[in-house]
Amino acid sequence: MILNFKYKYPKSMREVIEGKRHYSIDQDKLPSVTTILSATQSAEKREKLAAWRKREGEARATRIVEQSGARGTAMHKILEKYIIGDGYMDLTTVGQEAHNMAKVVIEQGLCHVPEIYGTECTLYYPGLYAGQTDLIANHKGDMAVIDFKQTNKPKRREWIEDYCIQLAAYTMAHNYMHKTNISKGVIMMCSKDNFYQEFIIQGLEMKKYMHMFLKRIDEYYEELR
């Protein structure tokens, strides 16, 4: 794996404004991609989430969400350290689970990534939004935006629409910032049971998700007026 950090990504500070994540970039405070997607969720998705929390019970649902978040954060850190060549161990129970998951991503996902252009890359579209993607890299011969995801159980493609839209948002920002022409996004996902899934969006499908995100941006800012 060759590290070729040929793009300069801005330094940014994350901050929470009225309970929503924003990025401070060049004196602008831009809503994150995930903030926009969360604020513009469909009524159907909100109802499904509420029904799930009711089935599980509030305390158990909160515990599941917190454990998933901790596991995902640990897995991301392990993968980041692996990519830049730093040794890192997390000996907590969550850390050990995350190490096993990261190993699966390395063996089945990153094995197809011969060259990396940036990791933990802050991206933004002036005046509209910002975010941070896990990797900009060559994936099987194509330049791609790559995100790592953890999951409690394997996912069907139709369940991860917001992940696809998220990749499209990062792709648009990168293409604007660096005059690139990326049209491929890759989600490298591992379940807590160490089952690996890879979802690729590219070409016309990528354009579809870009248009979907632009619509969500309109909805987000319309609500603020």
Disulfide bonds with the S-S distance in Angstrom:
none
